[in-house]
Each structure stands twice: as structure tokens, then as C-alpha cells.
């Protein structure tokens, strides 16, 4: 059914839940998992203010590497075949959903797994929803794992 599972992570608790679900699915199906962290450089330059944007970007990249290392450790412990990828340059800066869908198409993934934070109201309007964007932009099945509400 699914031989290649793409898991998009952002280092949040809901991403941890998505990794656990993907590991279980992969183990049961004998599938391979690719864990993807997208560094969102678009937001960095819009909110830079008095801070060096490159410092912020470097911090996000380091955070992404740590999130991928944690995911790799969990998948290795589960005995699942996996690979990780840090996406440092998006085709369209600020479009995390588009970057995830692009990677899923190029790999090519059979299913996309990701956590969702469950934002509501004004926070959702302002911050948007990466998971909604992925669902809207892909023709692949998407498994959303609900995390904490924010």
C-alpha cells in the first residue's frame, strides 16, 4: 500500500506524535520513511527588525538539524528504514506547505504524515495552517496527527 512515507516535522510535540505514527505504519508495512524539516527563510526576513536575519536563519537551521536527529534516533530504535533531509532553500520563501508537497512529489512519497497544532480563531487566521496548505496542494493522501491545541 504505502512504500514511502514522508514525515514533515517542525520540532513540536505534534511532530513527535507524527514520527511515532509514521514509525508504526512503516514497521507494519515494511515501508521507508523520509523525515523532512523545512527552514522557513521567508518569515525571518519579514520579522528581522534589529536582529541579524542570518543569525536567525542559522538558529532555525540548527534547530532543524536537532529535530531531524531526534527523529532519526526514534526511527532507528523502531527498526525502520529512514532518511532525513533539511530543506534550507524553498522554491517560494515562506511557502512551507509548497516545499513539503514539492519534496513529497520528487522523492516520491506515497503518503505524507505530519502533526497539526489545532490552532483556532485569530491565531489560525494570522499564522495560517501548514497542514491545510499541504492538503490543498497535494493529490497524495495526508495523515494529520493532532497535537496540543494552541
C-alpha positions as CSV (number, residue, x, y, z in Angstrom):
1,X,0.0,0.0,0.0
2,X,2.5,2.7,1.2
3,X,6.1,2.0,0.5
4,X,7.4,5.6,1.0
5,X,6.2,7.7,3.9
6,X,7.2,11.4,4.1
7,X,7.0,12.9,7.6
8,X,7.2,16.7,7.8
9,X,8.5,17.9,11.1
10,X,8.9,21.2,12.9
11,X,10.3,20.0,16.3
12,X,6.9,20.4,18.0
13,X,5.2,17.8,20.2
14,X,2.7,17.2,17.4
15,X,5.7,16.4,15.1
16,X,6.9,13.8,17.7
17,X,3.5,12.2,17.6
18,X,3.6,12.2,13.7
19,X,7.0,10.4,13.8
20,X,5.6,7.8,16.2
21,X,2.7,7.2,13.9
22,X,4.9,7.0,10.8
23,X,7.2,4.6,12.5
24,X,4.3,2.3,13.4
25,X,2.9,2.5,9.9
26,X,6.3,1.9,8.3
27,X,7.1,-1.0,10.5
28,X,3.7,-2.7,9.8
29,X,4.1,-2.1,6.0
30,X,7.8,-2.6,5.6
31,X,7.9,1.0,4.3
32,X,10.7,3.5,4.2
33,X,10.4,6.9,6.0
34,X,11.8,10.2,4.9
35,X,11.8,12.9,7.6
36,X,11.8,16.5,6.3
37,X,12.4,19.8,8.1
38,X,11.8,22.9,6.1
39,X,13.7,26.0,7.2
40,X,11.3,28.9,6.6
41,X,13.5,31.7,5.5
42,X,10.6,33.9,4.3
43,X,9.4,34.8,7.8
44,X,13.0,35.5,9.0
45,X,13.4,38.5,6.7
46,X,10.0,39.9,7.4
47,X,10.5,40.0,11.2
48,X,14.2,40.8,11.4
49,X,13.9,44.2,13.0
50,X,17.1,44.8,15.0
51,X,18.4,41.3,14.7
52,X,20.7,39.9,12.0
53,X,18.5,37.8,9.8
54,X,21.4,35.4,9.1
55,X,21.7,34.7,12.8
56,X,18.0,33.8,12.9
57,X,18.3,31.6,9.8
58,X,21.4,29.8,11.3
59,X,19.4,29.2,14.5
60,X,16.5,27.7,12.6
61,X,18.9,25.5,10.6
62,X,20.5,24.3,13.8
63,X,17.0,23.6,15.3
64,X,16.1,21.7,12.2
65,X,19.2,19.5,12.4
66,X,18.4,18.7,16.1
67,X,14.7,17.9,15.2
68,X,15.9,15.6,12.4
69,X,18.5,13.9,14.7
70,X,15.8,13.2,17.3
71,X,13.5,11.8,14.6
72,X,16.4,9.6,13.3
73,X,17.0,8.3,16.8
74,X,13.3,7.3,17.2
75,X,13.1,5.6,13.8
76,X,16.4,3.8,14.3
77,X,15.1,2.5,17.7
78,X,11.9,1.3,16.0
79,X,13.9,-0.6,13.4
80,X,12.5,1.4,10.4
81,X,14.4,2.2,7.2
82,X,14.7,6.0,7.0
83,X,16.5,9.0,5.7
84,X,16.4,12.7,6.8
85,X,16.5,15.9,4.8
86,X,16.9,19.5,5.8
87,X,15.3,21.8,3.2
88,X,17.2,25.1,3.6
89,X,16.0,26.8,0.4
90,X,12.4,26.8,-0.7
91,X,11.3,27.5,-4.2
92,X,9.0,30.1,-2.8
93,X,10.3,31.6,0.5
94,X,7.6,31.4,3.2
95,X,5.7,28.6,1.5
96,X,6.3,25.7,3.8
97,X,3.4,23.7,2.5
98,X,4.5,24.1,-1.1
99,X,8.0,23.0,-0.1
100,X,6.7,19.8,1.6
101,X,4.5,18.9,-1.3
102,X,7.4,19.5,-3.7
103,X,9.7,17.2,-1.7
104,X,6.9,14.6,-1.5
105,X,6.5,14.7,-5.3
106,X,10.2,14.5,-6.1
107,X,11.0,11.6,-3.7
108,X,8.2,10.3,-4.5
109,X,6.2,9.7,-1.3
110,X,3.1,7.5,-1.2
111,X,1.7,9.3,1.8
112,X,2.5,12.5,3.8
113,X,2.4,12.3,7.6
114,X,2.5,15.5,9.7
115,X,1.4,16.9,13.0
116,X,-1.1,19.7,13.4
117,X,-1.3,22.0,16.3
118,X,-5.0,22.7,16.1
119,X,-4.9,26.5,16.1
120,X,-8.3,28.2,16.2
121,X,-9.7,31.7,15.8
122,X,-7.4,34.7,15.3
123,X,-4.2,32.7,15.8
124,X,-5.2,30.5,12.9
125,X,-6.1,33.4,10.7
126,X,-2.8,35.2,11.4
127,X,-0.5,32.2,11.5
128,X,-2.2,30.0,8.9
129,X,-2.0,26.3,8.8
130,X,0.8,24.4,7.1
131,X,-1.2,21.2,7.2
132,X,-4.2,22.8,5.5
133,X,-1.8,24.1,2.8
134,X,-0.4,20.6,2.3
135,X,-3.8,19.1,2.0
136,X,-4.9,21.7,-0.5
137,X,-1.8,21.4,-2.7
138,X,-1.2,17.7,-2.9
139,X,-3.0,14.8,-4.6
140,X,-1.3,12.4,-2.2
141,X,-3.0,11.0,0.9
142,X,-2.2,13.1,4.0
143,X,-2.3,11.7,7.6
144,X,-2.7,14.5,10.1
145,X,-1.8,13.8,13.7
146,X,-3.5,16.1,16.1
147,X,-1.2,17.5,18.8
148,X,-1.8,20.1,21.5
149,X,-4.3,22.9,21.0
150,X,-2.8,26.4,20.8
